[in-house]
Amino acid sequence: MIRTQLTLRVNDREHEIWVRNDRTLLDVLHDDLGMPDVRYGCAEGVCGTCTVLLDGDPVSACSMYAVQAEGHEVMTLRGWSDPRDEPHPLQKRFLERGAAQCGFCTAGVLLTAATLAQRNPAASREEIRHELVGNLCRCTGYQAIVDAVEDYLHTPAERTAEMGGAQ
């Protein structure tokens, strides 16, 4: 199998790595770079568990090859909100509303919701549901997730303060 040397920029840090051309971005992030916040789910790009931000847009890391990410900025949940820091206000809303139960889907949901908040800060409940359609959750029934995102969107002072920090 052909191997390619890549320089991947992940969470504001460059990683030089040799990868087989058939390795997904998920494989490289999780297995090769040791990023447990990027999780395996369906391996078909439909569950949202492996969501990362590619140049600020949510993508399923299982549905793209790692070689396709070279020259782009990849951000995982840890790059968006470092667990050693104060939780992001959106994370706080998830905790308050019980929107994160087992936590398996949470990284993808948070990254997708944060992107929605940037693109459409006045999103309606229906628009929130539509945006999150690619993120499957077996625990919450989605109501708590939508409530948490809606609460966050209706707190403009927190969102404005966050624009200067991790996004």
PyRosetta script that sets phi, psi and omega in degrees:
from pyrosetta import init, pose_from_sequence

init()
pose = pose_from_sequence("MIRTQLTLRVNDREHEIWVRNDRTLLDVLHDDLGMPDVRYGCAEGVCGTCTVLLDGDPVSACSMYAVQAEGHEVMTLRGWSDPRDEPHPLQKRFLERGAAQCGFCTAGVLLTAATLAQRNPAASREEIRHELVGNLCRCTGYQAIVDAVEDYLHTPAERTAEMGGAQ")
pose.set_psi(1, 142.3)
pose.set_omega(1, -179.5)
pose.set_phi(2, -74.9)
pose.set_psi(2, 135.6)
pose.set_omega(2, 176.5)
pose.set_phi(3, -114.9)
pose.set_psi(3, 145.2)
pose.set_omega(3, -178.6)
pose.set_phi(4, -128.4)
pose.set_psi(4, 139.5)
pose.set_omega(4, 174.5)
pose.set_phi(5, -86.3)
pose.set_psi(5, 126.8)
pose.set_omega(5, -178.7)
pose.set_phi(6, -119.3)
pose.set_psi(6, 152.0)
pose.set_omega(6, 165.3)
pose.set_phi(7, -115.7)
pose.set_psi(7, 108.3)
pose.set_omega(7, 179.7)
pose.set_phi(8, -102.9)
pose.set_psi(8, 130.9)
pose.set_omega(8, 175.7)
pose.set_phi(9, -97.7)
pose.set_psi(9, 109.1)
pose.set_omega(9, -176.6)
pose.set_phi(10, -126.7)
pose.set_psi(10, 124.7)
pose.set_omega(10, 178.7)
pose.set_phi(11, 52.7)
pose.set_psi(11, 46.2)
pose.set_omega(11, 177.4)
pose.set_phi(12, 64.8)
pose.set_psi(12, 23.1)
pose.set_omega(12, 178.5)
pose.set_phi(13, -135.1)
pose.set_psi(13, 137.6)
pose.set_omega(13, 179.8)
pose.set_phi(14, -89.6)
pose.set_psi(14, 138.7)
pose.set_omega(14, 178.1)
pose.set_phi(15, -126.6)
pose.set_psi(15, 122.0)
pose.set_omega(15, 173.1)
pose.set_phi(16, -95.8)
pose.set_psi(16, 127.9)
pose.set_omega(16, -173.2)
pose.set_phi(17, -151.8)
pose.set_psi(17, 144.2)
pose.set_omega(17, 172.4)
pose.set_phi(18, -93.9)
pose.set_psi(18, 129.5)
pose.set_omega(18, 179.7)
pose.set_phi(19, -135.6)
pose.set_psi(19, 150.1)
pose.set_omega(19, 169.3)
pose.set_phi(20, -68.5)
pose.set_psi(20, 145.3)
pose.set_omega(20, -176.9)
pose.set_phi(21, -66.0)
pose.set_psi(21, -17.2)
pose.set_omega(21, 180.0)
pose.set_phi(22, -93.7)
pose.set_psi(22, 5.9)
pose.set_omega(22, -180.0)
pose.set_phi(23, -80.9)
pose.set_psi(23, 133.3)
pose.set_omega(23, 178.2)
pose.set_phi(24, -77.5)
pose.set_psi(24, 163.2)
pose.set_omega(24, 175.2)
pose.set_phi(25, -60.8)
pose.set_psi(25, -38.0)
pose.set_omega(25, 176.4)
pose.set_phi(26, -58.0)
pose.set_psi(26, -48.7)
pose.set_omega(26, 179.4)
pose.set_phi(27, -56.1)
pose.set_psi(27, -46.4)
pose.set_omega(27, -176.3)
pose.set_phi(28, -69.4)
pose.set_psi(28, -45.3)
pose.set_omega(28, -179.7)
pose.set_phi(29, -64.0)
pose.set_psi(29, -49.3)
pose.set_omega(29, -175.1)
pose.set_phi(30, -75.1)
pose.set_psi(30, -53.4)
pose.set_omega(30, -171.7)
pose.set_phi(31, -84.0)
pose.set_psi(31, -46.4)
pose.set_omega(31, -174.0)
pose.set_phi(32, -84.0)
pose.set_psi(32, -38.3)
pose.set_omega(32, -178.4)
pose.set_phi(33, -99.5)
pose.set_psi(33, -3.0)
pose.set_omega(33, 174.0)
pose.set_phi(34, 66.4)
pose.set_psi(34, 45.6)
pose.set_omega(34, -179.0)
pose.set_phi(35, -107.5)
pose.set_psi(35, 92.8)
pose.set_omega(35, -175.7)
pose.set_phi(36, -70.9)
pose.set_psi(36, -11.3)
pose.set_omega(36, 178.4)
pose.set_phi(37, -76.1)
pose.set_psi(37, -9.4)
pose.set_omega(37, 173.0)
pose.set_phi(38, -103.9)
pose.set_psi(38, 110.5)
pose.set_omega(38, -169.4)
pose.set_phi(39, -109.9)
pose.set_psi(39, 153.4)
pose.set_omega(39, 172.8)
pose.set_phi(40, -77.6)
pose.set_psi(40, 137.4)
pose.set_omega(40, 176.7)
pose.set_phi(41, -132.4)
pose.set_psi(41, -104.3)
pose.set_omega(41, -173.3)
pose.set_phi(42, -88.7)
pose.set_psi(42, -21.0)
pose.set_omega(42, -175.9)
pose.set_phi(43, 64.2)
pose.set_psi(43, 18.7)
pose.set_omega(43, 179.6)
pose.set_phi(44, -128.5)
pose.set_psi(44, 1.8)
pose.set_omega(44, 177.7)
pose.set_phi(45, 77.3)
pose.set_psi(45, 22.7)
pose.set_omega(45, -178.0)
pose.set_phi(46, -117.0)
pose.set_psi(46, -11.7)
pose.set_omega(46, -174.2)
pose.set_phi(47, -99.0)
pose.set_psi(47, -20.8)
pose.set_omega(47, 178.4)
pose.set_phi(48, 82.2)
pose.set_psi(48, -2.0)
pose.set_omega(48, -177.2)
pose.set_phi(49, -61.9)
pose.set_psi(49, -35.3)
pose.set_omega(49, -176.1)
pose.set_phi(50, -96.0)
pose.set_psi(50, 18.6)
pose.set_omega(50, -176.9)
pose.set_phi(51, -59.6)
pose.set_psi(51, 132.4)
pose.set_omega(51, 170.5)
pose.set_phi(52, -131.9)
pose.set_psi(52, 167.4)
pose.set_omega(52, 174.5)
pose.set_phi(53, -97.8)
pose.set_psi(53, 128.2)
pose.set_omega(53, 176.0)
pose.set_phi(54, -113.9)
pose.set_psi(54, 110.3)
pose.set_omega(54, -174.4)
pose.set_phi(55, 53.2)
pose.set_psi(55, 36.5)
pose.set_omega(55, 175.7)
pose.set_phi(56, 88.9)
pose.set_psi(56, -3.7)
pose.set_omega(56, 179.7)
pose.set_phi(57, -109.0)
pose.set_psi(57, 138.2)
pose.set_omega(57, 178.8)
pose.set_phi(58, -69.1)
pose.set_psi(58, 132.6)
pose.set_omega(58, 175.8)
pose.set_phi(59, -138.0)
pose.set_psi(59, 154.8)
pose.set_omega(59, 174.3)
pose.set_phi(60, -84.7)
pose.set_psi(60, 115.5)
pose.set_omega(60, -176.7)
pose.set_phi(61, -66.1)
pose.set_psi(61, -19.6)
pose.set_omega(61, 178.8)
pose.set_phi(62, -78.5)
pose.set_psi(62, -14.8)
pose.set_omega(62, -174.2)
pose.set_phi(63, -104.6)
pose.set_psi(63, 12.2)
pose.set_omega(63, 175.5)
pose.set_phi(64, -138.2)
pose.set_psi(64, 149.5)
pose.set_omega(64, 178.1)
pose.set_phi(65, -78.0)
pose.set_psi(65, 148.9)
pose.set_omega(65, 179.2)
pose.set_phi(66, -59.4)
pose.set_psi(66, -36.7)
pose.set_omega(66, -178.9)
pose.set_phi(67, -62.4)
pose.set_psi(67, -24.6)
pose.set_omega(67, 178.5)
pose.set_phi(68, -73.0)
pose.set_psi(68, -18.3)
pose.set_omega(68, -177.5)
pose.set_phi(69, -86.8)
pose.set_psi(69, -11.9)
pose.set_omega(69, -179.9)
pose.set_phi(70, -62.9)
pose.set_psi(70, 136.2)
pose.set_omega(70, -178.5)
pose.set_phi(71, 86.6)
pose.set_psi(71, 2.2)
pose.set_omega(71, 179.1)
pose.set_phi(72, -119.8)
pose.set_psi(72, 159.6)
pose.set_omega(72, 176.2)
pose.set_phi(73, -93.3)
pose.set_psi(73, 121.2)
pose.set_omega(73, 177.4)
pose.set_phi(74, -106.2)
pose.set_psi(74, 133.1)
pose.set_omega(74, 177.0)
pose.set_phi(75, -128.6)
pose.set_psi(75, 129.5)
pose.set_omega(75, 175.0)
pose.set_phi(76, -100.8)
pose.set_psi(76, 178.1)
pose.set_omega(76, 179.4)
pose.set_phi(77, -56.7)
pose.set_psi(77, -40.6)
pose.set_omega(77, -179.3)
pose.set_phi(78, -66.2)
pose.set_psi(78, -28.4)
pose.set_omega(78, 175.4)
pose.set_phi(79, -76.2)
pose.set_psi(79, -30.1)
pose.set_omega(79, 179.6)
pose.set_phi(80, -78.4)
pose.set_psi(80, -39.9)
pose.set_omega(80, -179.4)
pose.set_phi(81, -147.1)
pose.set_psi(81, 100.5)
pose.set_omega(81, -178.1)
pose.set_phi(82, -65.1)
pose.set_psi(82, 127.4)
pose.set_omega(82, -177.8)
pose.set_phi(83, -65.3)
pose.set_psi(83, -13.8)
pose.set_omega(83, 177.4)
pose.set_phi(84, -82.6)
pose.set_psi(84, -12.6)
pose.set_omega(84, -179.7)
pose.set_phi(85, -98.0)
pose.set_psi(85, 175.2)
pose.set_omega(85, 173.5)
pose.set_phi(86, -59.3)
pose.set_psi(86, 138.3)
pose.set_omega(86, 178.5)
pose.set_phi(87, -59.2)
pose.set_psi(87, 145.5)
pose.set_omega(87, 175.2)
pose.set_phi(88, -62.7)
pose.set_psi(88, 146.9)
pose.set_omega(88, 179.2)
pose.set_phi(89, -54.8)
pose.set_psi(89, -33.1)
pose.set_omega(89, 176.9)
pose.set_phi(90, -66.3)
pose.set_psi(90, -39.2)
pose.set_omega(90, 176.1)
pose.set_phi(91, -63.2)
pose.set_psi(91, -39.4)
pose.set_omega(91, 178.0)
pose.set_phi(92, -61.6)
pose.set_psi(92, -40.6)
pose.set_omega(92, 178.4)
pose.set_phi(93, -63.9)
pose.set_psi(93, -38.2)
pose.set_omega(93, 178.2)
pose.set_phi(94, -62.4)
pose.set_psi(94, -41.7)
pose.set_omega(94, 179.3)
pose.set_phi(95, -66.6)
pose.set_psi(95, -44.7)
pose.set_omega(95, -178.9)
pose.set_phi(96, -62.5)
pose.set_psi(96, -36.4)
pose.set_omega(96, -175.4)
pose.set_phi(97, -94.1)
pose.set_psi(97, -1.3)
pose.set_omega(97, -178.0)
pose.set_phi(98, 68.3)
pose.set_psi(98, 31.8)
pose.set_omega(98, -176.5)
pose.set_phi(99, -83.6)
pose.set_psi(99, -8.8)
pose.set_omega(99, 177.8)
pose.set_phi(100, -121.3)
pose.set_psi(100, 105.4)
pose.set_omega(100, -179.2)
pose.set_phi(101, -101.8)
pose.set_psi(101, -82.0)
pose.set_omega(101, 179.9)
pose.set_phi(102, -74.7)
pose.set_psi(102, -25.4)
pose.set_omega(102, 176.2)
pose.set_phi(103, 89.9)
pose.set_psi(103, -5.9)
pose.set_omega(103, -175.2)
pose.set_phi(104, -62.9)
pose.set_psi(104, -41.3)
pose.set_omega(104, -177.6)
pose.set_phi(105, -89.2)
pose.set_psi(105, -10.5)
pose.set_omega(105, -165.7)
pose.set_phi(106, -60.4)
pose.set_psi(106, -41.3)
pose.set_omega(106, -179.0)
pose.set_phi(107, -58.5)
pose.set_psi(107, -48.3)
pose.set_omega(107, -180.0)
pose.set_phi(108, -65.2)
pose.set_psi(108, -40.5)
pose.set_omega(108, 179.6)
pose.set_phi(109, -64.7)
pose.set_psi(109, -44.9)
pose.set_omega(109, -179.5)
pose.set_phi(110, -62.1)
pose.set_psi(110, -45.2)
pose.set_omega(110, -179.2)
pose.set_phi(111, -64.7)
pose.set_psi(111, -40.3)
pose.set_omega(111, 178.5)
pose.set_phi(112, -66.3)
pose.set_psi(112, -43.8)
pose.set_omega(112, 179.9)
pose.set_phi(113, -66.0)
pose.set_psi(113, -38.6)
pose.set_omega(113, 178.7)
pose.set_phi(114, -64.1)
pose.set_psi(114, -37.6)
pose.set_omega(114, 176.9)
pose.set_phi(115, -65.8)
pose.set_psi(115, -42.1)
pose.set_omega(115, 176.1)
pose.set_phi(116, -58.6)
pose.set_psi(116, -43.9)
pose.set_omega(116, -178.9)
pose.set_phi(117, -60.4)
pose.set_psi(117, -34.3)
pose.set_omega(117, 178.1)
pose.set_phi(118, -74.3)
pose.set_psi(118, -42.9)
pose.set_omega(118, -175.8)
pose.set_phi(119, -79.8)
pose.set_psi(119, -35.3)
pose.set_omega(119, -174.2)
pose.set_phi(120, -143.9)
pose.set_psi(120, 73.1)
pose.set_omega(120, -175.6)
pose.set_phi(121, -64.8)
pose.set_psi(121, -13.3)
pose.set_omega(121, 178.4)
pose.set_phi(122, -105.5)
pose.set_psi(122, 25.1)
pose.set_omega(122, -176.0)
pose.set_phi(123, -58.2)
pose.set_psi(123, 140.1)
pose.set_omega(123, 175.9)
pose.set_phi(124, -80.9)
pose.set_psi(124, 170.0)
pose.set_omega(124, 176.4)
pose.set_phi(125, -57.9)
pose.set_psi(125, -39.8)
pose.set_omega(125, 179.5)
pose.set_phi(126, -65.3)
pose.set_psi(126, -41.0)
pose.set_omega(126, 177.9)
pose.set_phi(127, -66.6)
pose.set_psi(127, -36.8)
pose.set_omega(127, 175.9)
pose.set_phi(128, -62.4)
pose.set_psi(128, -48.1)
pose.set_omega(128, 178.8)
pose.set_phi(129, -58.5)
pose.set_psi(129, -44.2)
pose.set_omega(129, -179.8)
pose.set_phi(130, -62.0)
pose.set_psi(130, -43.6)
pose.set_omega(130, -179.2)
pose.set_phi(131, -63.4)
pose.set_psi(131, -35.7)
pose.set_omega(131, -175.6)
pose.set_phi(132, -90.0)
pose.set_psi(132, 6.5)
pose.set_omega(132, -175.9)
pose.set_phi(133, -59.0)
pose.set_psi(133, -26.9)
pose.set_omega(133, -179.7)
pose.set_phi(134, -87.2)
pose.set_psi(134, 8.0)
pose.set_omega(134, 179.6)
pose.set_phi(135, -117.6)
pose.set_psi(135, 109.8)
pose.set_omega(135, -179.0)
pose.set_phi(136, -90.0)
pose.set_psi(136, 138.2)
pose.set_omega(136, 177.6)
pose.set_phi(137, -134.9)
pose.set_psi(137, 128.6)
pose.set_omega(137, -178.6)
pose.set_phi(138, -96.1)
pose.set_psi(138, -8.9)
pose.set_omega(138, -172.3)
pose.set_phi(139, -100.3)
pose.set_psi(139, -42.8)
pose.set_omega(139, -164.2)
pose.set_phi(140, -92.0)
pose.set_psi(140, -20.8)
pose.set_omega(140, -173.0)
pose.set_phi(141, 76.1)
pose.set_psi(141, 6.6)
pose.set_omega(141, 174.8)
pose.set_phi(142, 72.9)
pose.set_psi(142, -23.7)
pose.set_omega(142, -177.0)
pose.set_phi(143, -58.3)
pose.set_psi(143, -46.5)
pose.set_omega(143, -179.2)
pose.set_phi(144, -65.2)
pose.set_psi(144, -34.9)
pose.set_omega(144, 178.3)
pose.set_phi(145, -66.2)
pose.set_psi(145, -48.9)
pose.set_omega(145, 179.5)
pose.set_phi(146, -61.5)
pose.set_psi(146, -42.1)
pose.set_omega(146, 177.4)
pose.set_phi(147, -59.3)
pose.set_psi(147, -44.2)
pose.set_omega(147, -179.0)
pose.set_phi(148, -64.0)
pose.set_psi(148, -44.0)
pose.set_omega(148, 179.2)
pose.set_phi(149, -66.1)
pose.set_psi(149, -42.2)
pose.set_omega(149, 178.6)
pose.set_phi(150, -62.0)
pose.set_psi(150, -43.7)
pose.set_omega(150, 176.8)
pose.set_phi(151, -57.5)
pose.set_psi(151, -45.8)
pose.set_omega(151, -179.6)
pose.set_phi(152, -61.8)
pose.set_psi(152, -44.5)
pose.set_omega(152, -178.8)
pose.set_phi(153, -64.3)
pose.set_psi(153, -28.3)
pose.set_omega(153, -179.1)
pose.set_phi(154, -92.6)
pose.set_psi(154, 17.6)
pose.set_omega(154, 176.0)
pose.set_phi(155, -121.5)
pose.set_psi(155, 70.2)
pose.set_omega(155, -173.0)
pose.set_phi(156, -60.4)
pose.set_psi(156, -31.0)
pose.set_omega(156, -178.6)
pose.set_phi(157, -63.8)
pose.set_psi(157, -41.4)
pose.set_omega(157, 178.0)
pose.set_phi(158, -66.5)
pose.set_psi(158, -41.8)
pose.set_omega(158, -179.8)
pose.set_phi(159, -64.3)
pose.set_psi(159, -40.7)
pose.set_omega(159, 179.2)
pose.set_phi(160, -63.1)
pose.set_psi(160, -41.8)
pose.set_omega(160, 179.2)
pose.set_phi(161, -64.4)
pose.set_psi(161, -34.8)
pose.set_omega(161, -177.5)
pose.set_phi(162, -75.4)
pose.set_psi(162, -20.4)
pose.set_omega(162, -177.1)
pose.set_phi(163, -60.3)
pose.set_psi(163, -27.1)
pose.set_omega(163, 178.7)
pose.set_phi(164, -83.3)
pose.set_psi(164, -16.4)
pose.set_omega(164, -177.1)
pose.set_phi(165, -107.2)
pose.set_psi(165, -149.0)
pose.set_omega(165, 178.7)
pose.set_phi(166, -63.2)
pose.set_psi(166, 139.3)
pose.set_omega(166, -176.8)
pose.set_phi(167, -125.7)
pose.dump_pdb("model.pdb")
